[in-house]
Amino acid sequence: MNNSPITENAGKHFEEILKSQLDRIELMKKDEVWTDYKSLKPIVIGICWGDGIGKIISKHAQHVLEHMLKDEVSGGLVEFRNISGLTIENRVKCGQAIPDDVLEEIKSCHVVLKGPTTTPQEGDKWPNIESANVTMRRELDLFANVRPVKIPSKGIDWCFFRENTEGAYVLGSKGIDVGDDLSVDFKIITQQGAERIIRMAFEYAKNNGKKKVTAVTKANVVKTTDGRFSRIAKKIAEEYKEFGIEQDEWYIDIMTAKLIDPARQKDFQVIVLPNLYGDILTDEAAQLQGGVGTAGSANIGKRWAMFEAIHGSAPRMVDEGRDIYADPCSMIRAASMLIRHIGFPERADKLDMALEVCGQFERKLVITGRDNGATGDALTEYLLKWVNDPELKNTWENYTKK
């Protein structure tokens, strides 16, 4: 068999990837200024409902957002825009992960609350288009995926900083079949990409009184890319010793075990890691909190930010007519993170307390995903009653002291 044409084509493909990544590095070297939300009038919040249960739970979260920011909306300080074109049907029709006109709508906003979107795979009824999430993170350079997990009863207070624009996912659609017998995917770690996510994790630790940052890699085996991430974490850690912050490193395989080890759980505070490992660990952490339906996440760049649930669109729930029973807490937690990000931390604290009282302590309304549990609409309204209750803080403090 003559391998020359096969290897030549693969080499050209790899060369194109290298060129695109080197161009991306040059863009990262430009010191773009962070958005100052205090100077914006109005702050424009885009709402992308998404697919499947996203169409339901996003509207619950939007209802909460509008309630929490009603004074700013009436005063012209905040504006909401509904962006309806991110459905799987429209994306397939346009043949794009995010249609051009939808991307322009998103870019016209300052922050976005995004519902779950469907990412087809081979064999699905939909064409195998790229993930809308991956595309949005790349197009808006949302390099930091921030996912907090709190379980007061277990003393767990974790914040994950997952790199969003590199690793094993960013070139997930750029893999290549080399002949009939070999498939190759690509993993990318850059100096600039690793530095900015690791530094953000250390800055969060410094600004929030945290004393440990844990890097998660598989640098003992994946020596080049994970090895770079590991070296950069150690180097940046030297700059933060004066603030009493220590840094350690765990390999991804044992870290998945230690997150569920009661003897170790309290040891972790701030965790920084490449994309794929972050996806795995944050789902595991969310399950400890009550399930992936309870966890929200922030995707942060210097210019834009996007907030979302960490789970998928659950088309099976829609097909079975159970979408009204989908848990909206993930999207509402994402809404809380959005509120905090644009400069209203006290209101975000109030919403977080209400979520914990309803979801972890009182539990008078329980979401099961089926008709033996509460609907998302009922839970949302009950949550807002707690938000408005003057005894919310006292109730929350009483529960957390137990």
HELIX and SHEET records of a PDB file:
HELIX    1   1 SER A    4  LYS A   29  1                                  26    
HELIX    2   2 TYR A   37  SER A   39  5                                   3    
HELIX    3   3 GLY A   54  MET A   68  1                                  15    
HELIX    4   4 LYS A   70  SER A   74  1                                   5    
HELIX    5   5 ILE A   88  CYS A   94  1                                   7    
HELIX    6   6 ASP A  100  LYS A  107  1                                   8    
HELIX    7   7 ALA A  132  GLU A  139  1                                   8    
HELIX    8   8 PRO A  152  LYS A  154  5                                   3    
HELIX    9   9 GLN A  191  ASN A  207  1                                  17    
HELIX   10  10 THR A  225  GLU A  239  1                                  15    
HELIX   11  11 LYS A  241  PHE A  243  5                                   3    
HELIX   12  12 ILE A  252  LYS A  258  1                                   7    
HELIX   13  13 GLN A  265  ASP A  267  5                                   3    
HELIX   14  14 ASN A  275  GLN A  289  1                                  15    
HELIX   15  15 VAL A  292  THR A  294  5                                   3    
HELIX   16  16 PRO A  315  ASP A  319  1                                   5    
HELIX   17  17 ASP A  323  TYR A  325  5                                   3    
HELIX   18  18 CYS A  329  HIS A  341  1                                  13    
HELIX   19  19 PRO A  345  GLU A  356  1                                  12    
HELIX   20  20 VAL A  357  GLU A  362  3                                   6    
HELIX   21  21 GLY A  376  VAL A  387  1                                  12    
HELIX   22  22 LEU A  392  LYS A  401  1                                  10    
SHEET    1   A10 VAL A  78  ILE A  83  0                                        
SHEET    2   A10 ILE A  43  CYS A  48  1                                        
SHEET    3   A10 VAL A 111  LYS A 114  1                                        
SHEET    4   A10 ALA A 305  ALA A 309  1                                        
SHEET    5   A10 GLY A 296  ILE A 300 -1                                        
SHEET    6   A10 ALA A 144  ILE A 151 -1                                        
SHEET    7   A10 ILE A 156  GLU A 163 -1                                        
SHEET    8   A10 VAL A 270  LEU A 273  1                                        
SHEET    9   A10 LYS A 212  THR A 217  1                                        
SHEET   10   A10 GLU A 246  TYR A 251  1                                        
SHEET    1   B 2 ILE A 176  VAL A 178  0                                        
SHEET    2   B 2 LEU A 182  VAL A 184 -1                                        
END                                                                             
